Every structure is written in C-alpha cells, then in structure tokens.
Amino acid sequence: MTSPARVEETRKNEADSSNPRQRILNVAPINSMPYIGPPLPHSYIPSSPRVEDPEAMVKVGPAMVYCPLTTSQEWDDIVSATKAGVSLTGTAAMGKVGPVIGRVDIAENENSYFFRVSLPGVARDQTDSFSCDMEPDGKVKIRGVTTTGENIVCKNSQIFRMQSKNLCPPGHFSITFQLPGPVNNLQFSGAFGADGILEGSVGKR
C-alpha cells in the first residue's frame, strides 16, 4: 500500500512535468566519444572550411543560364554578364529529358572564330522565324521556332497522339552567347545542317 507522502510526491512531480515554466536543471553534459564505425545511411558529413584565397578558387567552363520568364532589362543584364556562358529564353529554357537546345562549341584560329550550336527540332525554313545575328563585339543571338513536343502529329495522312514528350516543347526561343573577342560581322557565314547543327564562322576584328 502506497503511503500518503508517496502519493503527494508523485502528484507534485506530475504537476511539475506539465508546467511550462518548470525550472531547468543545470547538469553536466554527458561524456561521448566520436563514432568510428562504418558510415551510417543519411549521415551528415561537415563541409571543409571555406578558403578565401582567390588562387584556390576553381575555374569552371562556360555555363548555360535558363531564363523562362524575364524582363527586357533583366535579359540585357544577364547577357552582358555572361562572357563565357549561354543564355536561353522561351522554349529553349524549358529543360527536358531529351536533347537540349543551345549547346555551343566555340573554336578559333589566328584570323577567325568558329562555333556550332545544337538546335534539334528547330524549323530550318528561310522565313523570318529563324535568324542568327552577329554584333561587332562578338555577341551572337539566335532566334527561332521549335516544331517538336506537340501533342498531335500528322504524318503521311495519319494522325498520331504522343505517348511521351522528351523533346523541347513547340514555341519561340532565343539563344545568346559571347565569342571571345570583337569580330568583323561583315565576314560572317553560317549554315544550318539537316542534323540540327548550326555552324558559323566570322573574322576577327
């Protein structure tokens, strides 16, 4: 049989545990040893301290900047800041599983620059829907329309409904990138091949 004093002590402890203003006990921390066993799943590995030495920074190559929605001023600011990158807008900026529109290779020799741009699914007609403009400072801007990614395809008098869509969706796009230096845009020549690759060369200024 429990004594009245024991009952009173238990009641007092329960009241203290439900009290949000209960006094916090000041106890010594529990001694522990670092875990040295095999790695645990979802374990946390702290990152190394950040090095502020500029020479220790890793240089990366050209990058792609995706801009699905942006104002004209924001677009100009991004393009002016991408000296070794590629800026995409419109359907080209909507990343998909399949081939990516806007991958660029750039080469040069003593007199000229040469570039290749991946444009899978882009219309190759000679109308105003496709253009490749070269500016004297070496900026290249490509505009066009993609024809892939539609829901319904009509071929050979037959109608097909797409079951999967991994190519770029249909619509207008633009691609902008910067050549390493200024150019003579009057010495520009380009060709858009059936393989979906646009090749261009331009003389240095």
RAQUI-V797385 format. One record per residue. N is the residue number from 1. PSI is psi in whole degrees, -180 to 180 (* if undefined). OMEGA is omega in whole degrees, 0 to 359 (999 if undefined). D_LAST is the distance of its C-alpha to the last C-alpha in whole Angstrom. Layout:
n:N psi:PSI omega:OMEGA d_last:D_LAST
n:N psi:PSI omega:OMEGA d_last:D_LAST
//
This chain:
n:1 psi:134 omega:183 d_last:103
n:2 psi:135 omega:181 d_last:101
n:3 psi:155 omega:178 d_last:102
n:4 psi:-35 omega:180 d_last:101
n:5 psi:-39 omega:179 d_last:99
n:6 psi:-40 omega:178 d_last:97
n:7 psi:-42 omega:181 d_last:96
n:8 psi:-38 omega:179 d_last:96
n:9 psi:-41 omega:178 d_last:93
n:10 psi:-43 omega:179 d_last:91
n:11 psi:-39 omega:179 d_last:91
n:12 psi:-40 omega:178 d_last:90
n:13 psi:-41 omega:178 d_last:87
n:14 psi:-38 omega:178 d_last:86
n:15 psi:-39 omega:179 d_last:86
n:16 psi:-37 omega:182 d_last:84
n:17 psi:-26 omega:179 d_last:81
n:18 psi:-3 omega:182 d_last:81
n:19 psi:116 omega:181 d_last:80
n:20 psi:-18 omega:180 d_last:76
n:21 psi:21 omega:180 d_last:77
n:22 psi:140 omega:182 d_last:79
n:23 psi:134 omega:179 d_last:79
n:24 psi:130 omega:181 d_last:76
n:25 psi:139 omega:178 d_last:77
n:26 psi:102 omega:183 d_last:76
n:27 psi:158 omega:178 d_last:76
n:28 psi:146 omega:179 d_last:74
n:29 psi:152 omega:179 d_last:71
n:30 psi:132 omega:178 d_last:72
n:31 psi:139 omega:180 d_last:71
n:32 psi:157 omega:178 d_last:69
n:33 psi:146 omega:178 d_last:67
n:34 psi:145 omega:181 d_last:63
n:35 psi:127 omega:183 d_last:63
n:36 psi:16 omega:180 d_last:62
n:37 psi:-167 omega:179 d_last:63
n:38 psi:156 omega:180 d_last:61
n:39 psi:137 omega:178 d_last:58
n:40 psi:151 omega:177 d_last:59
n:41 psi:141 omega:179 d_last:58
n:42 psi:31 omega:180 d_last:56
n:43 psi:153 omega:181 d_last:56
n:44 psi:128 omega:177 d_last:54
n:45 psi:112 omega:182 d_last:52
n:46 psi:143 omega:179 d_last:50
n:47 psi:156 omega:180 d_last:47
n:48 psi:155 omega:181 d_last:46
n:49 psi:146 omega:181 d_last:45
n:50 psi:135 omega:179 d_last:42
n:51 psi:125 omega:182 d_last:40
n:52 psi:0 omega:181 d_last:38
n:53 psi:119 omega:181 d_last:36
n:54 psi:-32 omega:181 d_last:33
n:55 psi:-19 omega:180 d_last:32
n:56 psi:-8 omega:180 d_last:35
n:57 psi:141 omega:181 d_last:32
n:58 psi:128 omega:178 d_last:31
n:59 psi:133 omega:179 d_last:27
n:60 psi:161 omega:181 d_last:27
n:61 psi:-167 omega:180 d_last:24
n:62 psi:148 omega:181 d_last:23
n:63 psi:162 omega:177 d_last:25
n:64 psi:131 omega:179 d_last:26
n:65 psi:118 omega:182 d_last:27
n:66 psi:126 omega:183 d_last:30
n:67 psi:76 omega:182 d_last:31
n:68 psi:-36 omega:180 d_last:33
n:69 psi:123 omega:180 d_last:34
n:70 psi:157 omega:176 d_last:32
n:71 psi:168 omega:181 d_last:32
n:72 psi:-40 omega:180 d_last:29
n:73 psi:-43 omega:178 d_last:28
n:74 psi:-39 omega:179 d_last:29
n:75 psi:-45 omega:180 d_last:26
n:76 psi:-39 omega:179 d_last:23
n:77 psi:-41 omega:180 d_last:25
n:78 psi:-44 omega:181 d_last:25
n:79 psi:-41 omega:181 d_last:21
n:80 psi:-23 omega:181 d_last:20
n:81 psi:-13 omega:183 d_last:22
n:82 psi:82 omega:179 d_last:21
n:83 psi:-25 omega:180 d_last:18
n:84 psi:39 omega:182 d_last:19
n:85 psi:-179 omega:180 d_last:21
n:86 psi:128 omega:179 d_last:22
n:87 psi:135 omega:183 d_last:24
n:88 psi:143 omega:172 d_last:26
n:89 psi:170 omega:177 d_last:29
n:90 psi:-145 omega:184 d_last:32
n:91 psi:-24 omega:178 d_last:33
n:92 psi:-23 omega:181 d_last:30
n:93 psi:-6 omega:180 d_last:32
n:94 psi:93 omega:186 d_last:35
n:95 psi:136 omega:178 d_last:35
n:96 psi:173 omega:182 d_last:38
n:97 psi:-34 omega:186 d_last:39
n:98 psi:-161 omega:181 d_last:38
n:99 psi:140 omega:183 d_last:34
n:100 psi:133 omega:175 d_last:31
n:101 psi:134 omega:172 d_last:29
n:102 psi:8 omega:174 d_last:25
n:103 psi:133 omega:190 d_last:25
n:104 psi:136 omega:168 d_last:22
n:105 psi:135 omega:181 d_last:20
n:106 psi:136 omega:177 d_last:17
n:107 psi:167 omega:178 d_last:16
n:108 psi:158 omega:169 d_last:13
n:109 psi:-162 omega:184 d_last:13
n:110 psi:-29 omega:188 d_last:11
n:111 psi:-21 omega:190 d_last:8
n:112 psi:165 omega:169 d_last:9
n:113 psi:148 omega:179 d_last:10
n:114 psi:139 omega:179 d_last:14
n:115 psi:154 omega:173 d_last:16
n:116 psi:138 omega:180 d_last:20
n:117 psi:130 omega:178 d_last:22
n:118 psi:120 omega:182 d_last:26
n:119 psi:60 omega:180 d_last:27
n:120 psi:134 omega:177 d_last:31
n:121 psi:11 omega:181 d_last:33
n:122 psi:137 omega:179 d_last:31
n:123 psi:135 omega:183 d_last:32
n:124 psi:17 omega:181 d_last:30
n:125 psi:165 omega:184 d_last:31
n:126 psi:22 omega:179 d_last:28
n:127 psi:-172 omega:181 d_last:30
n:128 psi:-4 omega:183 d_last:28
n:129 psi:-17 omega:179 d_last:29
n:130 psi:134 omega:178 d_last:26
n:131 psi:151 omega:176 d_last:22
n:132 psi:109 omega:185 d_last:19
n:133 psi:139 omega:181 d_last:17
n:134 psi:128 omega:178 d_last:13
n:135 psi:156 omega:183 d_last:12
n:136 psi:-27 omega:180 d_last:8
n:137 psi:2 omega:179 d_last:9
n:138 psi:8 omega:179 d_last:9
n:139 psi:131 omega:180 d_last:13
n:140 psi:130 omega:178 d_last:15
n:141 psi:124 omega:181 d_last:18
n:142 psi:131 omega:176 d_last:21
n:143 psi:146 omega:179 d_last:24
n:144 psi:-170 omega:181 d_last:27
n:145 psi:132 omega:176 d_last:31
n:146 psi:147 omega:182 d_last:33
n:147 psi:0 omega:181 d_last:36
n:148 psi:175 omega:175 d_last:38
n:149 psi:8 omega:181 d_last:40
n:150 psi:164 omega:180 d_last:43
n:151 psi:-35 omega:183 d_last:46
n:152 psi:133 omega:179 d_last:48
n:153 psi:131 omega:177 d_last:46
n:154 psi:112 omega:181 d_last:48
n:155 psi:134 omega:176 d_last:47
n:156 psi:46 omega:179 d_last:49
n:157 psi:23 omega:177 d_last:52
n:158 psi:152 omega:181 d_last:52
n:159 psi:128 omega:180 d_last:52
n:160 psi:141 omega:175 d_last:51
n:161 psi:126 omega:184 d_last:51
n:162 psi:133 omega:175 d_last:48
n:163 psi:-28 omega:176 d_last:50
n:164 psi:149 omega:182 d_last:47
n:165 psi:99 omega:179 d_last:44
n:166 psi:-12 omega:179 d_last:41
n:167 psi:170 omega:182 d_last:38
n:168 psi:137 omega:179 d_last:36
n:169 psi:157 omega:182 d_last:38
n:170 psi:147 omega:178 d_last:37
n:171 psi:-180 omega:181 d_last:35
n:172 psi:152 omega:178 d_last:32
n:173 psi:167 omega:171 d_last:29
n:174 psi:147 omega:179 d_last:25
n:175 psi:131 omega:180 d_last:23
n:176 psi:133 omega:175 d_last:20
n:177 psi:165 omega:187 d_last:18
n:178 psi:127 omega:172 d_last:15
n:179 psi:160 omega:187 d_last:12
n:180 psi:-20 omega:183 d_last:11
n:181 psi:179 omega:179 d_last:8
n:182 psi:155 omega:186 d_last:6
n:183 psi:166 omega:170 d_last:5
n:184 psi:95 omega:187 d_last:5
n:185 psi:-9 omega:175 d_last:9
n:186 psi:-14 omega:179 d_last:10
n:187 psi:40 omega:181 d_last:10
n:188 psi:135 omega:174 d_last:12
n:189 psi:143 omega:181 d_last:15
n:190 psi:161 omega:179 d_last:18
n:191 psi:134 omega:179 d_last:22
n:192 psi:106 omega:185 d_last:24
n:193 psi:165 omega:178 d_last:27
n:194 psi:-16 omega:179 d_last:31
n:195 psi:4 omega:179 d_last:31
n:196 psi:17 omega:179 d_last:29
n:197 psi:124 omega:174 d_last:25
n:198 psi:124 omega:178 d_last:22
n:199 psi:140 omega:179 d_last:20
n:200 psi:151 omega:176 d_last:16
n:201 psi:146 omega:182 d_last:13
n:202 psi:143 omega:181 d_last:9
n:203 psi:147 omega:176 d_last:7
n:204 psi:154 omega:177 d_last:4
n:205 psi:* omega:999 d_last:0
//
